[in-house]
């Protein structure tokens, strides 16, 4: 059974409008007013899998989101 998880991505810099527009083709999300945080809801078997799915799509590549391992 898959569940839905809220994923919040905190950016180290403000995202440009063009970057946000390009990533919305792959992931539906909401950005805050200063474009430094993104929120989305993602399906997954666990919270970690849901986060991996978000990072594997355009949001991870275009905005260069990196997690400490």
N, C-alpha and C positions, 0 to 999 in steps of 0.2 A: 504494500500500500504506500502510495506516495503522499506526502504532506506538502503544505505550502509554508514557506518561511520568508520572513521579512529580512532583506539584506540591505544594510547601510554601508555605503562606501564613503570614507572621508578622504578627500583629496589633499595633497600637499600644496597644490596651487589651484587657482580658479581655472575651471575649464573654459575654453573658448567656445563661443556660440557654435562655431562650425564643428568642433569636436562633439558637442552635445547632439547636434543635428545628425551627424554621421552615426553615432552609436545608437540613436533611437531606431534605426532601421533593423537592428538586431535585438535590442532589449528595450522593453517599455519601462521607464523609470520616471521619478519626479526629482527635480533638482531644487535646492533651496534658493533663496533670493540672490545670494552672492556666488552661486554655482560652485561651492566648495564641498557639498555633500550630495550624494545621490541615494535614493531609496527605490527599491524594487521588491516585488514579491516573486519568488521563484519556487517551482516544484522540485522536490528531491526526497530521497529516502532518509536523509539526515541533514542537519544544518550545514555540515561540512561539504556534502555533495552539492547542495544548493549553491553555496558560495563558489565552489569549483566551476559550476555551470556558468555562473555569471562572469567569472574571470576568464573562462575559456572563449567567450564570445567577443564581440567587437569592443565592449567596454574595457576589457583587460588589455587588449592590444593597442587601441587608439589612445587611451588615457594612461597607459603604462602603469596600471595598478599593480603594486607588488605587496605581497604579504611577507612578514618575517617568518622564516622556517625554523 
